[in-house]
Amino acid sequence: MSATGHPVSTELDFVCVGLNHETSPIEVRDALVMNEEEVERTLRQLRERAAAAEALVLSTCNRTEIYARGVTHPDPAGLIASLLEEIKGVHLSGRGARLYTFHEPDSMRHLFRVASGLNSQVLGEPQILGQVKDAMDLAGRHGGSGPVTARLLEAALHCAKRTRSETGIGRGPVSAPFAAVNVAAKVLGHVADKRALLIGAGEMSGLAAKHLMDAGLVTFAIANRSRERGEALGKCLSARVVSLEAIPVVLPGADIVVSATSAPGVLVTEDMVRTAMKLRKNRPLLIFDLAVPRDVDPAAARLPNVFLHDLDALGAIVAQSLEQRRAEVPRAEAIVEEEVSRFLRWYRSLELKPTITAFRGHFERIAREELERHKGRFRPEDQPALEAFTHGIIQKLLHHPTTRLSRAGENGTDALSRIDAVRDLFDLGEEKDADRNPR
């Protein structure tokens, strides 16, 4: 029995209930993002209200999903919807939110697709991998993890790594800032020793800065209308912060310029760029204009060694990358199916009776093989006595372990841990048992 008086479930069924960018508007998704304390409350409530043996919460800006094993509640989706409303103080009805529910094997398949970036708003985006790892850590810290969730998350991460290494699902830039950094790396060869000027301190500039830092660049300057906002970003980058009026002063020192403001007119004129190039002694200057309307005078592109790219040019690169990623989806989906099948073979082997049968059969098979191998050393009339003697030893050796294993079935999580340990220690084949016990 659990601490709440509910019987502890030995069921293997693993359920997923959640919502994402495909089923709910951004206002709802934002309102449901959970911090660590809220994740802990959710896991505790699932144990207390539904006797969940294991559970985890995956909460990001684009999805909130709850995975649980052994839930006894007749309506998991209804229970989880009420939990979300209670913990986040958000009413889901009438806000365009739609929850989905998956049972095994679809719940496992869904998590593998999520981890692999196949269910992301941006196909193949890599951030979800870290978010799945964070969900694993939180489940472990707050009592949600168990033998199934631990193995499931490890399998999902392994699947994601395979899809990234064996397909092109994560290759190529899929945002304008990322495309800008890719172009910079191709034109300059490398960016680690270069200097960047960010004009504007909003989301686009922040993303460009992140990608530049990932590529090794460490020297930044920021020109922004609001000094306070510029310093907020500058603190993260250890950057020099100046006003927009100081652009002509800092422009000659930059090798890469990213401009993304909401200014109504041009901030970087052709004359500014021409003067900067004289001071730079015509060293290459890359300018990425991510603003609408444009921040940089298009005429600057005519100057020697000035490489100016606007959103249209970068958008074409992004579109090409997305098309290439979409072409990789069938290969990535095939890997997901392979890994789901592999996981299910292990998962379905955790049933108690087949494991006890396989455990005893393992020793009986060894005994038969040894009797057959040595039968020439004994008289034929001694064979029945040898078989009875061997059978008796096996029965005595296995009586205590099989009894303990059977009693473990009274405690769901402990049973699964023991079953998994026995199968691993004695190399009891998952595939054969899964074939004998299809669901």
C-alpha positions as CSV (number, residue, x, y, z in Angstrom):
1,M,0.0,0.0,0.0
2,S,1.1,3.6,-0.6
3,A,1.4,6.2,2.2
4,T,-1.9,7.5,1.2
5,G,-3.7,4.2,1.5
6,H,-3.9,3.5,-2.2
7,P,-2.8,0.1,-3.5
8,V,0.6,0.5,-5.2
9,S,0.2,-0.2,-8.9
10,T,2.2,-2.9,-10.6
11,E,0.7,-1.9,-14.0
12,L,3.1,-1.0,-16.7
13,D,0.9,1.3,-18.6
14,F,2.6,4.6,-19.1
15,V,0.4,7.6,-19.9
16,C,1.3,11.1,-21.3
17,V,-1.1,14.0,-20.9
18,G,-0.2,17.5,-22.2
19,L,-0.5,20.3,-24.6
20,N,2.0,22.0,-27.0
21,H,2.3,24.6,-29.7
22,E,0.1,22.5,-32.0
23,T,-2.9,22.3,-29.6
24,S,-2.8,25.5,-27.5
25,P,-2.1,29.3,-28.0
26,I,1.1,30.8,-26.7
27,E,-0.8,32.7,-23.9
28,V,-1.8,29.3,-22.4
29,R,1.6,27.7,-22.9
30,D,3.3,30.7,-21.2
31,A,0.9,30.5,-18.3
32,L,1.6,26.8,-17.7
33,V,5.4,26.9,-17.6
34,M,6.3,25.3,-14.3
35,N,9.2,26.2,-11.9
36,E,10.8,23.5,-9.7
37,E,8.5,24.0,-6.8
38,E,5.4,23.6,-9.0
39,V,6.9,20.5,-10.6
40,E,7.5,19.0,-7.1
41,R,3.8,19.8,-6.2
42,T,2.6,18.1,-9.4
43,L,4.6,15.0,-8.8
44,R,3.4,14.8,-5.1
45,Q,-0.3,15.3,-6.1
46,L,0.0,12.6,-8.7
47,R,1.2,10.2,-6.1
48,E,-1.4,11.2,-3.5
49,R,-4.5,11.5,-5.8
50,A,-3.8,8.8,-8.4
51,A,-1.2,6.5,-6.8
52,A,1.2,7.2,-9.6
53,A,4.2,4.9,-9.2
54,E,6.5,7.1,-11.3
55,A,6.0,10.5,-13.0
56,L,7.9,13.3,-14.6
57,V,7.0,16.8,-15.9
58,L,8.4,18.3,-19.1
59,S,7.6,22.0,-19.1
60,T,9.0,24.4,-21.6
61,C,7.8,27.6,-23.4
62,N,6.2,25.3,-26.1
63,R,4.8,22.4,-24.1
64,T,3.7,21.2,-20.7
65,E,3.5,17.4,-20.6
66,I,3.1,15.0,-17.7
67,Y,4.2,11.4,-18.0
68,A,3.1,8.9,-15.3
69,R,3.1,5.1,-14.7
70,G,0.4,3.2,-12.8
71,V,-2.1,5.9,-12.5
72,T,-5.3,4.5,-10.9
73,H,-7.5,7.5,-11.6
74,P,-10.2,6.6,-14.3
75,D,-9.7,9.9,-16.1
76,P,-6.0,10.8,-16.2
77,A,-6.6,13.8,-18.6
78,G,-9.3,15.3,-16.4
79,L,-7.2,14.8,-13.2
80,I,-4.1,16.4,-14.8
81,A,-6.2,19.3,-16.3
82,S,-7.5,20.1,-12.8
83,L,-4.0,19.8,-11.3
84,L,-2.6,22.3,-13.9
85,E,-5.5,24.7,-13.2
86,E,-5.0,24.4,-9.4
87,I,-1.2,24.7,-9.3
88,K,-0.9,27.4,-12.0
89,G,-4.1,29.2,-11.2
90,V,-5.1,29.1,-14.9
91,H,-8.6,28.2,-16.2
92,L,-8.1,26.2,-19.4
93,S,-11.7,26.0,-20.6
94,G,-12.6,28.7,-23.1
95,R,-8.9,29.6,-23.8
96,G,-8.4,27.5,-26.8
97,A,-6.4,24.9,-25.0
98,R,-6.6,21.2,-26.0
99,L,-5.0,18.4,-24.0
100,Y,-3.9,15.3,-25.7
101,T,-3.5,11.8,-24.0
102,F,-1.2,9.0,-25.1
103,H,-1.0,5.5,-23.7
104,E,1.8,3.0,-24.4
105,P,3.3,2.6,-26.8
106,D,2.3,6.0,-28.2
107,S,3.3,7.7,-25.0
108,M,6.9,6.4,-25.4
109,R,6.9,7.2,-29.1
110,H,5.8,10.7,-28.4
111,L,8.6,11.3,-25.9
112,F,11.2,9.9,-28.3
113,R,9.9,12.2,-31.1
114,V,9.9,15.2,-28.7
115,A,13.5,14.5,-27.6
116,S,14.6,14.2,-31.3
117,G,13.1,17.5,-32.2
118,L,10.4,16.0,-34.5
119,N,7.6,17.5,-32.5
120,S,9.2,21.0,-32.1
121,Q,7.9,24.3,-33.4
122,V,11.3,24.6,-35.2
123,L,12.0,21.1,-36.7
124,G,15.1,19.6,-35.2
125,E,15.8,22.3,-32.7
126,P,18.5,21.2,-30.2
127,Q,17.3,23.0,-27.0
128,I,14.7,20.3,-26.3
129,L,17.4,17.8,-25.5
130,G,18.6,19.8,-22.5
131,Q,15.0,20.3,-21.4
132,V,14.4,16.6,-21.4
133,K,17.5,16.1,-19.3
134,D,16.3,18.8,-16.9
135,A,13.0,16.9,-16.6
136,M,14.9,13.8,-15.7
137,D,16.9,15.6,-13.0
138,L,13.7,17.1,-11.5
139,A,11.9,13.8,-11.4
140,G,14.9,12.2,-9.6
141,R,15.1,15.0,-7.0
142,H,11.4,15.0,-6.2
143,G,10.5,11.3,-6.0
144,G,9.0,10.9,-9.5
145,S,11.8,8.8,-11.0
146,G,11.8,5.0,-11.0
147,P,13.1,2.1,-13.0
148,V,10.8,2.8,-16.0
149,T,11.1,6.6,-16.2
150,A,14.9,6.4,-15.7
151,R,15.3,3.9,-18.5
152,L,12.7,5.7,-20.7
153,L,14.5,9.0,-20.5
154,E,17.9,7.4,-21.1
155,A,16.4,5.7,-24.2
156,A,14.8,8.9,-25.4
157,L,18.1,10.7,-25.1
158,H,19.9,7.9,-26.9
159,C,17.3,8.1,-29.7
160,A,17.8,11.9,-30.0
161,K,21.6,11.5,-30.3
162,R,21.1,8.9,-33.0
163,T,18.8,11.1,-35.0
164,R,21.2,14.0,-34.8
165,S,24.3,11.9,-35.7
166,E,22.8,9.7,-38.3
167,T,20.5,12.2,-40.1
168,G,20.5,15.9,-41.0
169,I,17.5,16.7,-38.9
170,G,19.5,19.2,-36.8
171,R,21.8,20.6,-39.5
172,G,21.7,24.1,-41.0
173,P,20.4,27.4,-39.5
174,V,16.7,27.7,-38.8
175,S,16.5,31.3,-37.5
176,A,17.8,34.5,-39.0
177,P,20.3,35.1,-36.1
178,F,21.6,31.5,-36.5
179,A,21.9,31.9,-40.3
180,A,23.8,35.2,-39.7
181,V,26.4,33.4,-37.6
182,N,26.7,30.6,-40.1
183,V,27.4,33.1,-42.9
184,A,29.9,34.9,-40.7
185,A,31.8,31.7,-40.1
186,K,31.9,30.9,-43.8
187,V,33.1,34.3,-44.8
188,L,35.6,34.9,-42.1
189,G,36.7,31.3,-41.6
190,H,36.2,31.5,-37.8
191,V,34.7,34.1,-35.5
192,A,36.4,33.4,-32.1
193,D,39.0,36.3,-32.5
194,K,36.5,38.7,-34.1
195,R,34.6,41.6,-32.5
196,A,30.8,42.1,-32.8
197,L,28.6,45.2,-32.6
198,L,25.0,44.6,-31.7
199,I,22.7,47.5,-32.6
200,G,19.6,47.0,-30.5
201,A,19.2,44.9,-27.3
202,G,16.0,43.0,-28.0
203,E,15.3,39.3,-28.6
204,M,16.9,39.0,-32.0
205,S,20.2,40.7,-30.8
206,G,20.2,38.4,-27.8
207,L,19.8,35.3,-30.0
208,A,22.5,36.5,-32.3
209,A,24.8,37.1,-29.3
210,K,24.1,33.6,-28.0
211,H,25.0,31.9,-31.3
212,L,28.1,34.1,-31.7
213,M,29.2,33.1,-28.2
214,D,28.5,29.4,-29.0
215,A,30.9,29.9,-32.0
216,G,33.6,31.3,-29.7
217,L,33.3,35.0,-30.0
218,V,33.8,36.9,-26.8
219,T,34.2,40.6,-27.6
220,F,31.0,42.6,-27.9
221,A,29.8,46.2,-28.1
222,I,26.1,47.2,-27.8
223,A,24.5,50.3,-29.2
224,N,21.0,50.8,-27.9
225,R,18.5,53.6,-27.5
226,S,17.7,52.6,-23.9
227,R,20.8,52.6,-21.8
228,E,19.2,50.4,-19.1
229,R,18.1,47.7,-21.5
230,G,21.5,47.8,-23.3
231,E,23.3,47.3,-20.0
232,A,21.0,44.4,-19.1
233,L,22.2,42.5,-22.2
234,G,25.7,43.9,-21.8
235,K,26.1,42.4,-18.4
236,C,25.5,39.0,-19.8
237,L,28.1,39.6,-22.5
238,S,30.6,41.7,-20.6
239,A,30.1,44.2,-23.4
240,R,30.7,47.9,-23.8
241,V,27.4,49.7,-24.1
242,V,26.9,53.0,-26.0
243,S,24.1,55.1,-27.4
244,L,22.8,54.9,-30.9
245,E,24.5,58.2,-31.6
246,A,27.9,56.6,-30.9
247,I,27.5,54.0,-33.8
248,P,30.0,55.9,-36.0
249,V,32.5,55.7,-33.2
250,V,32.2,51.9,-32.5
251,L,31.5,50.7,-36.0
252,P,35.2,50.7,-37.3
253,G,36.1,48.3,-34.4
254,A,33.5,45.7,-35.4
255,D,34.1,42.8,-37.7
256,I,30.4,41.6,-37.4
257,V,27.5,43.9,-37.1
258,V,24.0,42.7,-36.1
259,S,21.3,45.4,-36.3
260,A,17.8,44.6,-35.0
261,T,15.9,47.6,-33.8
262,S,12.4,49.0,-34.2
263,A,13.7,52.4,-35.4
264,P,11.5,54.0,-38.1
265,G,14.5,54.9,-40.3
266,V,18.1,54.1,-41.3
267,L,20.6,54.1,-38.4
268,V,23.7,53.0,-40.3
269,T,24.2,55.1,-43.4
270,E,26.5,54.4,-46.4
271,D,28.8,57.3,-45.4
272,M,29.2,55.7,-41.9
273,V,30.2,52.4,-43.4
274,R,32.6,54.1,-46.0
275,T,34.3,56.0,-43.2
276,A,34.5,52.8,-41.1
277,M,36.1,50.8,-43.9
278,K,38.8,53.5,-44.4
279,L,39.7,53.2,-40.7
280,R,39.6,49.4,-41.0
281,K,42.0,49.6,-44.0
282,N,39.3,47.7,-46.0
283,R,39.3,44.6,-43.8
284,P,36.1,42.6,-44.4
285,L,33.0,43.8,-42.5
286,L,29.8,41.7,-42.2
287,I,26.6,43.5,-41.6
288,F,23.3,41.6,-40.8
289,D,20.3,43.8,-40.9
290,L,17.5,41.9,-39.1
291,A,15.2,44.9,-38.7
292,V,11.9,45.7,-40.4
293,P,12.1,48.5,-41.7
294,R,15.8,48.1,-42.4
295,D,18.3,49.7,-40.1
296,V,21.2,49.8,-42.7
297,D,21.3,51.7,-45.9
298,P,21.2,49.0,-48.7
299,A,23.7,51.1,-50.7
300,A,26.4,50.1,-48.2
301,A,26.5,46.7,-49.9
302,R,28.2,48.3,-52.9
303,L,31.3,49.1,-50.9
304,P,34.3,46.9,-51.3
305,N,34.7,44.1,-48.7
306,V,31.3,45.0,-47.1
307,F,29.0,42.0,-46.9
308,L,25.4,43.1,-46.2
309,H,22.6,40.6,-45.6
310,D,19.0,41.5,-44.8
311,L,16.2,39.4,-43.5
312,D,15.2,38.3,-47.1
313,A,18.6,36.9,-47.8
314,L,18.9,35.2,-44.4
315,G,15.3,34.0,-44.8
316,A,16.2,32.2,-48.0
317,I,19.0,30.4,-46.1
318,V,16.6,29.4,-43.4
319,A,14.1,28.1,-45.9
320,Q,16.7,26.0,-47.6
321,S,17.8,24.5,-44.2
322,L,14.2,23.7,-43.2
323,E,13.6,22.0,-46.5
324,Q,16.7,19.9,-46.0
325,R,15.6,19.1,-42.5
326,R,12.1,18.0,-43.7
327,A,13.8,15.7,-46.2
328,E,15.5,13.9,-43.2
329,V,12.2,13.3,-41.3
330,P,11.5,9.8,-42.7
331,R,15.0,8.6,-41.7
332,A,14.6,10.2,-38.2
333,E,11.2,8.6,-37.8
334,A,12.7,5.2,-38.7
335,I,15.3,5.6,-35.9
336,V,12.5,6.5,-33.5
337,E,10.6,3.4,-34.4
338,E,13.7,1.3,-33.9
339,E,14.4,2.8,-30.5
340,V,10.8,2.6,-29.4
341,S,10.7,-1.1,-30.3
342,R,14.0,-1.7,-28.4
343,F,12.6,0.0,-25.3
344,L,9.3,-1.8,-25.5
345,R,11.1,-5.2,-25.6
346,W,12.7,-4.3,-22.3
347,Y,9.6,-2.7,-20.9
348,R,7.3,-5.6,-21.6
349,S,9.8,-8.0,-20.1
350,L,9.1,-6.5,-16.7
351,E,6.0,-8.6,-16.2
352,L,6.5,-10.9,-13.1
353,K,5.3,-14.3,-14.3
354,P,7.3,-14.4,-17.6
355,T,10.4,-13.3,-15.6
356,I,10.0,-16.1,-13.0
357,T,9.4,-18.6,-15.8
358,A,12.5,-17.4,-17.7
359,F,14.6,-17.3,-14.5
360,R,13.8,-20.9,-13.6
361,G,14.1,-22.0,-17.3
362,H,17.6,-20.4,-17.4
363,F,18.9,-22.7,-14.6
364,E,17.0,-25.8,-15.9
365,R,18.5,-25.3,-19.3
366,I,22.0,-25.1,-17.9
367,A,21.3,-28.3,-15.9
368,R,20.1,-30.2,-19.0
369,E,23.1,-29.1,-21.0
370,E,25.5,-30.2,-18.4
371,L,23.8,-33.5,-17.9
372,E,23.9,-34.1,-21.7
373,R,27.6,-33.1,-21.8
374,H,28.6,-35.5,-19.0
375,K,26.2,-38.4,-19.5
376,G,28.9,-40.6,-21.1
377,R,30.6,-40.7,-17.7
378,F,27.7,-42.4,-16.0
379,R,25.8,-45.7,-16.5
380,P,22.4,-45.4,-18.3
381,E,20.6,-46.8,-15.2
382,D,22.1,-43.8,-13.2
383,Q,20.5,-41.2,-15.4
384,P,17.1,-40.9,-13.7
385,A,18.9,-40.5,-10.3
386,L,21.2,-37.8,-11.7
387,E,18.3,-35.9,-13.2
388,A,16.3,-36.1,-9.9
389,F,19.5,-35.0,-7.9
390,T,20.1,-32.1,-10.3
391,H,16.4,-31.1,-10.2
392,G,16.4,-31.1,-6.4
393,I,19.5,-28.8,-6.2
394,I,17.9,-26.3,-8.6
395,Q,14.6,-26.3,-6.7
396,K,16.5,-25.6,-3.4
397,L,18.7,-22.9,-5.0
398,L,15.8,-21.1,-6.6
399,H,13.2,-21.4,-3.9
400,H,14.3,-18.4,-1.9
401,P,15.0,-16.0,-4.9
402,T,11.7,-16.9,-6.7
403,T,9.8,-16.4,-3.5
404,R,11.3,-13.0,-2.8
405,L,10.8,-12.1,-6.5
406,S,7.1,-13.1,-6.2
407,R,6.6,-11.2,-3.0
408,A,8.1,-8.1,-4.6
409,G,5.1,-8.0,-6.8
410,E,3.2,-6.6,-3.8
411,N,5.3,-3.4,-4.2
412,G,5.1,-2.1,-7.7
413,T,8.3,-0.1,-8.0
414,D,10.4,-2.5,-6.0
415,A,9.1,-5.4,-8.1
416,L,10.1,-3.6,-11.3
417,S,13.6,-2.9,-9.9
418,R,14.1,-6.5,-8.9
419,I,12.8,-7.9,-12.1
420,D,15.1,-5.6,-14.1
421,A,18.0,-6.6,-11.9
422,V,17.3,-10.3,-12.3
423,R,16.9,-10.1,-16.1
424,D,20.2,-8.1,-16.3
425,L,22.2,-10.4,-13.9
426,F,21.1,-13.6,-15.7
427,D,20.9,-12.2,-19.2
428,L,17.3,-13.2,-19.7
429,G,16.4,-12.4,-23.3
430,E,13.9,-9.6,-23.7
431,E,13.0,-10.3,-27.3
432,K,12.0,-13.9,-26.8
433,D,9.8,-13.1,-23.8
434,A,8.3,-10.1,-25.6
435,D,7.4,-12.4,-28.5
436,R,5.9,-14.9,-26.1
437,N,3.9,-12.3,-24.3
438,P,2.6,-9.8,-26.9
439,R,0.2,-7.1,-25.8
